Amino acid sequence: MKKTLLAMALLSSIAAAHAADAPADRLDPVVVTANRAATPLDEVLAPVTLITREDIERLQPVSVQDLLTGLPGVVIANSGGIGQQTSLFMRGTNSSHTLVLLDGVRVGTVGAGIPAYEQLPVDQIDHIEIVRGPQSSLYGSDAIGGVIQIFTPPRPAREAPTPSLSAPRGSPGHTHRPLRPPRRA
């Protein structure tokens, strides 16, 4: 009995020392796109890639296309240089079968029907969650290949608008000339 208590005391002291070594300001990553609820990254069943702000700063991408290039299951096709229409194919599906969300709002163009990846500024991205595989049960038929959710940093609170009223008036001493028809030659 004494050996068991001694072993438990030893193990608890080792665990406490190990917990003290871990930084307190660093939390485990949590994703919301895979289950539509905050879930720790290591508990999500779907294949998920998380691109953090630190990753973005380390990679220094010019565009979102550069950021997503090389991810597993993601193929990107561009119809020209920077700023041209970009198509993303996830896990062998059509480009219209990958749902793109920007802060939870569906993104897409009216003409092409696919999101304009080339128009998203990289410097305004906080982190990106990429869920590969069919997510149509959660997001609908346009999430057959997967879901990409782009999060922007929270904006600082703005002051409440102050109501104001103004009435324009003419400047004193200014006369207006009447409009005359052009002269004919």
Protein Blocks (a to p, Z undefined) as FASTA:
>chain_A
ZZmmmmmmmmmmmmmmmmmmpcfkbccdddfklnopacdfklpfbdcddddfklmmmnop
abfklmmgopahiacddfbdehiacdddeehiafklcccdeehiacddfklopacfklpc
fklpfbdcddedjfklmnojklmnoccdddddddddddddddddddddddehiacddddd
dddZZ
